[in-house]
Protein backbone atom coordinates (compact mmCIF):
# COMPACT_ATOMS: atom_id res chain seq x y z
CA UNK A 1 0.00 0.00 0.00
CA UNK A 2 1.32 3.43 -0.94
CA UNK A 3 1.64 6.16 1.70
CA UNK A 4 1.27 9.94 1.81
CA UNK A 5 5.04 10.25 1.47
CA UNK A 6 5.04 7.90 -1.53
CA UNK A 7 2.53 10.19 -3.25
CA UNK A 8 4.68 13.25 -2.51
CA UNK A 9 7.67 11.42 -3.99
CA UNK A 10 5.66 10.44 -7.09
CA UNK A 11 4.69 14.07 -7.67
CA UNK A 12 8.29 15.23 -7.18
CA UNK A 13 9.38 12.63 -9.77
CA UNK A 14 6.68 13.74 -12.23
CA UNK A 15 8.00 17.32 -12.03
CA UNK A 16 11.70 16.37 -11.99
CA UNK A 17 14.13 16.88 -14.87
CA UNK A 18 13.43 13.40 -16.18
CA UNK A 19 9.74 13.49 -15.26
CA UNK A 20 6.64 14.13 -17.34
CA UNK A 21 6.78 17.11 -19.74
CA UNK A 22 3.10 17.94 -19.13
CA UNK A 23 3.42 17.85 -15.33
CA UNK A 24 6.62 19.94 -15.46
CA UNK A 25 4.85 22.61 -17.52
CA UNK A 26 2.00 23.12 -15.05
CA UNK A 27 1.59 26.20 -12.85
CA UNK A 28 -0.80 27.23 -10.08
CA UNK A 29 -2.87 29.02 -12.71
CA UNK A 30 -2.99 26.13 -15.17
CA UNK A 31 -4.08 23.76 -12.40
CA UNK A 32 -6.97 25.93 -11.17
CA UNK A 33 -9.56 24.43 -13.55
CA UNK A 34 -8.43 20.91 -12.61
CA UNK A 35 -8.82 21.68 -8.92
CA UNK A 36 -12.25 23.24 -9.41
CA UNK A 37 -13.40 20.24 -11.47
CA UNK A 38 -12.13 17.72 -8.92
CA UNK A 39 -13.74 19.55 -5.99
CA UNK A 40 -17.04 19.53 -7.90
CA UNK A 41 -16.62 15.80 -8.47
CA UNK A 42 -16.14 15.33 -4.70
CA UNK A 43 -19.37 17.25 -4.11
CA UNK A 44 -21.17 15.13 -6.71
CA UNK A 45 -19.96 11.91 -5.08
CA UNK A 46 -21.22 13.17 -1.71
CA UNK A 47 -24.59 14.10 -3.23
CA UNK A 48 -24.82 10.64 -4.78
CA UNK A 49 -23.72 8.88 -1.57
CA UNK A 50 -21.13 7.09 -3.72
CA UNK A 51 -18.35 6.15 -1.29
CA UNK A 52 -16.18 4.39 -3.88
CA UNK A 53 -16.25 7.46 -6.12
CA UNK A 54 -15.79 9.77 -3.13
CA UNK A 55 -12.62 7.91 -2.19
CA UNK A 56 -11.28 8.28 -5.74
CA UNK A 57 -12.22 11.95 -6.05
CA UNK A 58 -10.73 12.83 -2.66
CA UNK A 59 -7.55 11.19 -3.93
CA UNK A 60 -7.63 13.43 -6.99
CA UNK A 61 -8.04 16.53 -4.79
CA UNK A 62 -5.23 15.36 -2.51
CA UNK A 63 -3.01 14.85 -5.56
CA UNK A 64 -3.70 18.38 -6.77
CA UNK A 65 -3.05 19.86 -3.33
CA UNK A 66 0.28 18.07 -3.12
CA UNK A 67 1.03 19.01 -6.72
CA UNK A 68 0.58 22.71 -5.87
CA UNK A 69 2.75 22.25 -2.78
CA UNK A 70 5.46 20.75 -4.99
CA UNK A 71 5.36 23.81 -7.25
CA UNK A 72 5.67 26.02 -4.15
CA UNK A 73 8.58 23.95 -2.88
CA UNK A 74 10.36 24.29 -6.21
CA UNK A 75 9.90 28.07 -6.01
CA UNK A 76 11.08 28.20 -2.39
CA UNK A 77 7.71 29.59 -1.27
CA UNK A 78 6.62 26.85 1.18
CA UNK A 79 6.42 23.08 1.58
CA UNK A 80 3.68 20.60 2.40
CA UNK A 81 5.11 20.53 5.93
CA UNK A 82 4.47 24.29 6.19
CA UNK A 83 0.89 23.76 5.02
CA UNK A 84 0.33 20.95 7.54
CA UNK A 85 1.89 22.99 10.35
CA UNK A 86 -0.24 26.01 9.47
CA UNK A 87 -3.54 24.16 9.32
CA UNK A 88 -2.74 22.21 12.50
CA UNK A 89 -2.02 25.44 14.39
CA UNK A 90 -5.22 26.99 13.03
CA UNK A 91 -7.39 24.02 14.05
CA UNK A 92 -5.94 24.03 17.56
CA UNK A 93 -6.41 27.84 17.90
CA UNK A 94 -9.97 27.70 16.63
CA UNK A 95 -10.99 24.80 18.88
CA UNK A 96 -10.17 26.07 22.38
CA UNK A 97 -13.15 24.05 23.65
CA UNK A 98 -11.23 20.91 22.60
CA UNK A 99 -7.56 21.87 23.02
CA UNK A 100 -7.86 24.49 25.76
CA UNK A 101 -10.20 25.73 28.42
CA UNK A 102 -12.86 27.21 26.12
CA UNK A 103 -16.50 26.24 26.38
CA UNK A 104 -18.82 25.21 23.54
CA UNK A 105 -21.51 22.61 24.09
CA UNK A 106 -23.51 22.78 20.86
CA UNK A 107 -22.65 22.98 17.15
CA UNK A 108 -24.04 26.53 17.17
CA UNK A 109 -21.76 27.56 20.06
CA UNK A 110 -18.79 26.00 18.24
CA UNK A 111 -19.54 27.98 15.09
CA UNK A 112 -19.97 31.20 17.07
CA UNK A 113 -16.62 30.61 18.80
CA UNK A 114 -14.93 29.75 15.47
CA UNK A 115 -16.25 32.91 13.82
CA UNK A 116 -15.19 35.10 16.75
CA UNK A 117 -11.66 33.69 16.70
CA UNK A 118 -11.48 34.02 12.92
CA UNK A 119 -12.61 37.67 13.08
CA UNK A 120 -10.05 38.43 15.78
CA UNK A 121 -7.29 36.81 13.72
CA UNK A 122 -8.25 38.81 10.62
CA UNK A 123 -8.29 42.05 12.64
CA UNK A 124 -4.79 41.31 13.99
CA UNK A 125 -3.29 40.81 10.51
CA UNK A 126 -1.23 43.69 9.16
Secondary structure, DSSP 8 states (H G I E B T S, - for coil): ---HHHHHHHHHHHTSTTS-HHHHH--HHHHHHHHHHHHHHHHHHHHTT-HHHHHHHHHHHHHHHHHHHHHHHHHTS--HHHHHHHHHHHHHHT-HHHHSS----SHHHHHHHHHHHHHHHHHH--
